[in-house]
Structure formats: structure tokens, C-alpha cells
């Protein structure tokens, strides 16, 4: 056996049990929870669920769901089955979405994608589009 193999095995024998012990060690802290905090979290969860339900009740949203072959009643049932954290996350994302979509961003992204594809093919020598790329290969 080579010295490097024996050293590697020694390191493995030491590190594997150490990593297992570190991975299973957890600390727990228990504390009293204030009533105001519980009420605030419950109220926030109810507000988030209400916002999602209101969003799904809109006529334009129902039209889009039906266009995508999604039953609006099933979408409402699934939204009702979300956890409090998921409902809050969804409600926050609803607030941050642009009203009419961002078609300018999509167009700019498509243009950049085409540019980079052409640039890479030019660098690889498959095309000859950009004059600023040095094509002298030996």
C-alpha cells in the first residue's frame, strides 16, 4: 500500500465519524411565546389567505386559469390547502409581480440570449459574425 493511500484512509477513518457526530448534534431552546405574537401570526396568515382567495376570485385570473385548462375551483381548493408560510409567501409574491407582465424584460432577455449564442459560436469558430473577435488560430 502506498503512503498516500494509507494517509487517505487514516483521514477518512477520522473524518467520517466526526462528521456524523457533528451532523446529528442539535441544540434546542424553549421559551414562552407571547399571546400577542400568536395572535399577530394568526392574523397575518388569515390576511395572506384572504389576499390569495381574492386574487383567485378575480375575473381576469379565472379567465387565464381556464385558458390554461385549470379548474378555478381546484385552484381555490389547492390555495386553501397551503400552509401559513406558503400562503404568506404567495401573497408577498402577488404584491411584487408587475401588473401587466414584463414584456420588455422578456424581449431584452431574448436579444441577450441570441447575442451570447452567436458570440460563443463565433469564439468557437463555427460562425464569422463579429469582427472584433480574433479568428487567427494556428
N, C-alpha and C positions, 0 to 999 in steps of 0.2 A: 504494500500500500504506500502510495506517495505521501510525503509530509503534508502537502496541501489538502489531500483528501481527509487525512486524519484531523487536521485543523478544522476543516469544514464540518466534519461530523461532531467534533467537540463543541463548536459554536452552536450547531443545531440542537445538540442534547441540552445545552444550557438555555438557549433562547426559547425553544418551543414550550417548555413548562413555564417559563417566566411570562411569556405572552398569554398563555392560558389563564394563569393566575390574575394577571392584570385585566384581562377581558371580562372575567367573572366578578371582579371586586366592584361593588357599588356602595355608595353611601346614601342613606335615607335621612330626610329631615321631616319631622312632623311639627305642625304648628296649628294654632287655632285660625279658623277662617272667619272673617268678619261677615255679619249678615248683610251689610251694605254691599260688600264685594259680590256675594252670591246673587243678590237682587240685581245689581248692575249687569253682571254677566248674563243672567236670565233675560233681562230686558233687552240687552244688545242682541242676543240670539233671536229673540222674538222679532225685533226690528229687522234683522237681516232676513229672516224667513218671510216677513211681510213684504220686504222690498223685492225678493225673488218672485214671490207669488204675484205681486203687482206687475212685475216685468212680464211674466208669462201670461197674464191676463190681457195684455195689450193686443190690439187687433193686428198691427204690423208684425208682431212677433209670432202670433198664431199663423199668419199667412206664410211666413218664412218656414215655420216648422212643418206646415202642411206641404209646402213646396219641396221640402227635404224628406217627405214621407215619414214624418214623426208625428204621432198622435199627440195633440196638445194635452189631453187628459193623462196620458202616460208620462209626459214630461213633468206635469204638475205632481204626479204621484212620486216620481223619482226625486223631484226637488223637495218634497215633504219628507222623504226618507234620508235626506242629508244629515250629517252630524252638525252640531252647532258650529264647530270650527269650519267645516266645509261650506256651510251656508254663509258665514261671515266672510270667508274668502271670496265666494262667488259674488256676494253683494258688493264687496270692495272692488272687484274687477268690473262689475257693471258700471260703477261710478267712473272708473278710469278709461273706459272704452270711448272712442270717438263716436259722435252721433251718427254720422253718415258713412262711416268706414273711412279708411285712409288710402284712397286710390293713388294719390301722388307717391306715397311711400312704396307702394307695390310697383309702380312704373319705374321709379328710381332704382329699386332693388333689381328689377329685371334688366335694366340697362347695365347696371354694375355687374350682374352675373354674366351677361353676354361679353362685356369688356374683358373680364377676367378669364373667361374661357378662351377668347381669341388671343389674349396675351400669353396664356400658358401654351396654347398650340403654336404660337409664334416663337416662344422661347424653346420649345422642343424641336423646332424646325419643320413642323408639319404645314404651316402656312407662312405667307410673306405679306403681312398686313401693315405692321408698324415699322416705319423707317428708323426709329430710334433704338431698335434692338440690334445688337451686333450679331451678325449671322456668320461671321468668319470662323468656321470650325475646321480644325485640322484633322 
